[in-house]
């Protein structure tokens, strides 16, 4: 059993849930915080300040066996940074590798890095899901920064005794989800008519419970060492099916208007919102066969259960 676990990003959507589950499994958990006043009650917490290439981790890493690195500069739809790639690299590349180097020097056994499916790319062709063997094809600054961090971690693992595990989740949903998924939830709950009745795409999502379970699996499973994994619910949905599932989970009538996707795409392009429609109506599928076969992992929560818990909040 792990002697002690360090989790970064402990106050985030995923981080809070990972802390709670790790404690439930009897792991001793330290949490790295940006500032005081954010302390989750179930863990020992230490303030580290900004995470970048200069962050000092010495005291935080004492007696730590495994690091789960969730903290990052997250993807935003409309980035206001003059140079987004530099901003992403400062946290997601330099900050990650600085922590990893200090972890290796402190004889941490395993470093679990939460990356992103964006390293693979933004979309898939019908029937052709992303796999871990695909050539990386990041399309934006966030995806590029995650890819560069992965490359640095693999090299560090090759040069030291520290094992690295890389996890690339797609969109994560669950209680407390924010951004576009939360906006779609509100629209469904309020009974607004949505022009998504003909979105017959296929997208992989991952429920928070499933992602957390997979992260905890990768903390201790011996076969996870030095591997990269894609993770999802194992059941892909069209956007039309997703909206229907959300309405059913919320116990409200579904109001879907059958608008052809090409009409939505044309309107969105005219309004400068083409990316929004791509995320709603495009294909993005991941193959989790490697996680199933190598780790024996099965998503514990069904899509229906994940949506029920999400919509109940």
NORMOWO-V6096 format. One record per pair of residues at least 24 apart in sequence whose C-alpha atoms are under 10 Angstrom apart, sorted by the first residue. I is the first residue (numbers start at 1). J is the second residue. If there is no record, write none. Layout:
i=[I	I]
j=[J	J]
//
This chain:
i=[1	1	1	1	1	1	1	2	2	2	2	2	2	2	2	2	2	3	3	3	3	3	3	3	4	4	4	4	4	4	4	4	4	4	4	5	5	5	5	5	5	5	5	5	5	5	5	5	6	6	6	6	6	6	6	6	6	6	6	6	6	6	6	6	6	6	7	7	7	7	7	7	7	7	7	7	7	7	8	8	8	8	8	8	8	8	8	8	8	9	9	9	9	9	9	9	10	10	10	10	10	10	10	10	10	10	11	11	11	11	12	12	12	13	13	13	13	13	13	13	13	13	14	14	14	14	14	14	14	14	14	14	14	15	15	15	15	15	16	16	16	17	17	17	17	17	17	18	18	18	18	18	18	18	18	18	18	19	19	19	20	21	21	21	21	21	22	22	22	22	22	25	27	28	29	29	29	30	30	30	30	31	31	32	32	32	32	32	33	34	50	50	51	51	51	51	51	51	51	51	52	52	52	52	52	52	52	52	52	52	52	53	53	53	53	53	53	53	53	53	53	53	54	54	54	54	54	55	55	55	55	55	55	56	56	56	57	57	57	57	57	57	58	58	58	58	58	59	60	61	61	61	61	61	61	61	61	62	62	62	62	63	63	63	64	64	64	64	64	64	65	65	65	65	65	65	65	65	65	66	66	66	66	66	66	66	66	66	66	66	66	67	67	67	67	67	67	67	67	67	67	67	68	68	68	68	68	68	68	68	68	68	69	69	69	69	69	69	69	69	69	70	70	70	70	70	71	71	71	71	72	72	72	72	72	72	73	73	73	74	74	75	75	75	75	75	76	76	77	77	77	77	77	83	84	84	84	85	85	85	85	85	85	86	86	87	87	87	88	88	88	88	88	88	89	89	89	89	89	89	89	90	91	91	92	92	92	92	92	92	92	92	92	93	93	93	93	93	93	93	93	93	93	94	94	94	94	95	96	96	96	96	96	97	97	97	97	97	97	97	100	100	100	100	100	100	101	101	101	101	101	101	103	104	104	104	104	104	104	104	105	105	105	106	107	107	107	108	108	108	109	109	109	109	109	110	110	110	110	110	110	110	110	110	110	110	110	111	111	111	111	111	111	111	111	111	111	111	112	112	112	112	112	112	112	112	112	112	112	112	112	112	113	113	113	113	113	113	113	113	113	113	113	114	114	114	114	114	114	114	114	114	115	115	115	115	115	115	115	115	115	115	115	115	115	115	115	116	116	116	116	116	116	116	116	116	116	116	116	117	117	117	117	117	117	117	117	117	117	117	117	117	117	118	118	118	118	118	118	118	118	118	118	119	119	119	119	119	119	119	119	120	120	120	120	120	121	122	122	122	122	122	122	123	123	123	123	123	123	123	123	124	124	124	124	124	124	124	125	125	125	125	125	126	126	126	126	126	126	127	127	127	127	128	128	128	128	128	129	129	129	129	129	129	129	129	129	130	130	130	130	130	130	131	131	131	131	131	131	131	131	131	132	132	132	132	132	132	132	132	132	132	132	133	133	150	153	154	154	154	157	158	162	162	163	163	163	163	164	164	164	164	164	164	165	165	165	165	165	165	165	165	165	165	166	166	166	166	166	166	166	166	166	167	167	167	167	167	167	167	167	167	168	168	168	168	168	168	168	169	169	169	169	169	169	169	169	169	170	170	170	170	170	170	170	170	170	170	170	170	170	171	171	171	171	171	171	171	171	172	172	172	172	172	172	172	172	172	172	173	173	173	173	173	173	173	173	173	173	173	173	174	174	174	174	174	174	174	174	174	174	174	174	174	174	175	175	175	175	175	175	175	175	175	175	175	176	176	176	176	176	177	177	177	177	180	180	180	181	182	182	184	184	185	185	185	185	185	185	186	187	187	187	188	188	188	188	188	188	188	188	188	188	188	188	189	189	189	189	189	189	189	189	189	190	190	190	190	191	191	191	191	191	191	192	192	192	192	193	193	193	193	194	194	194	194	194	194	194	194	195	195	195	195	195	195	195	195	195	195	196	196	196	196	196	196	196	196	196	196	196	196	196	196	196	196	197	197	197	197	197	197	197	197	197	197	197	197	197	198	198	198	198	198	198	198	198	198	198	198	199	199	199	199	199	199	199	199	199	199	199	199	199	199	200	200	200	200	200	200	200	200	200	200	201	201	201	201	201	201	201	201	201	201	201	201	201	202	202	202	202	202	202	202	202	202	202	202	202	202	202	203	203	203	203	203	203	203	203	203	203	203	203	203	203	203	204	204	204	204	204	204	204	204	204	204	204	204	204	205	205	205	205	205	205	205	205	205	205	205	206	206	206	206	206	206	206	206	206	206	206	207	207	207	207	207	207	207	207	207	207	207	207	207	208	208	208	208	208	208	209	209	209	209	209	209	209	209	210	210	210	210	210	210	210	210	211	211	211	213	213	213	213	213	214	214	214	214	214	214	217	217	217	218	218	218	221	221	221	222	223	223	223	224	224	224	227	227	227	228	228	229	229	229	229	229	229	230	230	230	230	230	230	231	231	231	231	231	231	231	231	231	232	232	232	232	232	232	232	233	233	233	233	233	233	233	233	233	234	234	234	234	234	234	234	234	234	234	234	235	235	235	235	235	236	236	236	236	236	237	237	237	237	238	238	238	238	239	239	239	239	239	240	240	242	242	242	245	245	245	245	245	246	246	246	246	246	246	247	247	247	248	248	248	248	249	249	249	249	249	249	249	249	249	250	250	250	250	250	250	250	251	251	251]
j=[25	26	27	28	65	219	220	26	27	28	29	64	65	66	109	219	220	27	28	29	63	64	65	66	28	29	30	61	62	63	64	65	66	67	108	29	30	31	61	63	64	65	66	67	68	108	110	219	30	31	32	43	44	45	60	61	62	63	64	65	66	67	68	69	108	111	31	32	33	43	45	66	67	68	69	70	71	112	32	33	34	48	51	67	68	69	70	71	72	33	34	68	69	70	71	72	34	38	39	40	43	45	68	69	70	71	38	39	40	71	70	71	176	70	172	173	174	175	176	177	178	208	70	71	172	173	174	176	177	208	209	211	212	68	69	70	71	212	40	42	212	175	208	209	211	212	213	68	70	208	209	211	212	213	214	215	216	43	212	216	212	209	212	213	215	216	212	213	215	216	219	216	216	64	64	66	67	60	61	64	67	60	68	57	60	61	69	71	71	71	91	95	90	91	92	94	95	96	98	99	89	90	91	92	93	94	95	96	97	98	99	89	90	91	92	93	94	95	96	97	98	99	90	94	95	98	99	94	95	96	98	99	102	98	99	102	98	99	100	102	103	106	99	102	103	105	106	106	103	99	102	103	104	105	106	107	108	103	106	107	108	106	107	108	103	106	107	108	109	110	103	106	107	108	109	110	111	162	219	103	107	108	109	110	111	112	162	163	164	219	220	99	100	103	108	109	110	111	112	113	164	219	110	111	112	113	114	165	215	216	218	219	96	99	100	111	112	113	114	115	166	96	112	113	114	115	95	96	113	114	96	114	115	142	145	146	142	145	146	142	143	118	140	141	142	143	142	179	179	180	273	275	276	141	140	141	142	140	141	142	143	144	145	141	145	141	142	145	141	142	143	144	145	146	141	142	144	145	146	148	149	145	145	149	142	143	144	145	146	147	148	149	150	144	145	146	147	148	149	150	151	152	153	145	148	149	152	149	146	149	150	152	153	148	149	150	151	152	153	156	152	153	156	157	162	164	152	153	156	157	160	162	162	156	157	159	160	161	162	163	160	161	162	162	160	161	162	161	162	163	161	162	163	164	225	157	161	162	163	164	165	218	219	220	224	225	226	153	157	162	163	164	165	166	218	219	225	226	163	164	165	166	167	215	216	218	219	224	225	226	227	228	146	149	150	153	164	165	166	167	168	215	228	146	150	165	166	167	168	169	215	229	143	145	146	147	149	150	165	166	167	168	169	170	228	229	230	142	143	146	147	166	167	168	169	170	171	230	231	143	146	147	167	168	169	170	171	229	230	231	284	285	286	142	143	144	145	146	147	168	169	170	171	143	144	145	146	147	148	150	168	144	147	168	230	286	284	278	279	282	283	284	285	203	278	279	282	283	284	285	286	202	203	282	283	284	285	286	202	282	283	284	285	201	202	282	283	284	285	202	283	284	285	283	284	285	286	287	202	203	204	283	284	285	286	287	288	230	284	285	286	287	288	228	229	230	285	286	287	288	289	290	167	168	227	228	229	230	286	287	288	289	290	228	229	228	226	226	227	228	226	226	225	226	224	225	226	227	218	224	225	226	227	228	215	218	219	223	224	225	226	227	228	229	215	218	224	225	226	227	228	229	230	211	214	215	218	227	228	229	230	231	211	228	229	230	231	232	286	204	205	206	211	229	230	231	232	286	203	204	205	206	207	211	230	231	232	233	284	285	286	203	204	205	206	207	208	232	284	204	205	206	207	208	209	210	211	232	233	205	206	207	208	209	210	211	306	307	309	310	311	206	207	208	209	210	305	306	307	308	309	310	311	312	313	207	208	209	306	307	308	309	310	311	312	313	208	309	310	311	313	208	310	311	313	276	279	280	280	310	311	243	246	243	246	247	250	310	311	311	243	247	255	243	244	246	247	248	250	252	253	254	255	256	311	246	247	249	250	251	252	253	254	311	247	252	253	254	247	252	253	254	255	256	253	254	255	256	254	255	256	257	240	243	254	255	256	257	258	259	240	255	256	257	258	259	260	261	263	264	238	239	240	241	242	243	255	256	257	258	259	260	261	264	280	281	238	239	240	241	243	244	255	256	257	258	259	260	261	238	239	240	241	256	257	258	259	260	261	281	238	239	240	241	242	258	259	260	261	262	264	280	281	282	237	238	239	240	241	260	261	281	282	283	236	237	238	239	240	241	261	280	281	282	283	284	285	235	236	237	238	239	240	241	242	280	281	282	283	284	285	232	235	236	237	238	239	242	279	280	281	282	283	284	285	286	231	232	233	234	235	236	237	238	283	284	285	286	287	231	232	233	234	235	236	237	284	285	286	303	231	232	233	234	235	236	299	301	302	303	306	232	233	299	300	301	302	303	304	305	306	307	309	310	232	233	301	306	309	310	233	299	300	301	302	305	306	309	234	298	299	300	301	302	303	306	299	300	301	297	298	299	300	301	291	295	297	298	299	300	295	296	297	291	295	297	294	295	296	295	294	295	296	291	294	295	290	291	294	290	291	287	288	289	290	291	294	286	287	288	289	290	291	286	287	288	289	290	291	292	297	299	285	286	287	288	291	298	299	286	288	298	299	300	301	302	303	306	285	286	287	288	289	292	298	299	301	302	303	285	286	299	302	303	283	284	285	286	303	283	284	285	303	280	281	282	283	279	280	281	282	283	280	281	303	304	307	303	304	307	308	311	304	306	307	308	310	311	307	308	311	304	307	308	311	304	305	306	307	308	309	310	311	312	307	308	309	310	311	312	313	308	311	312]
//
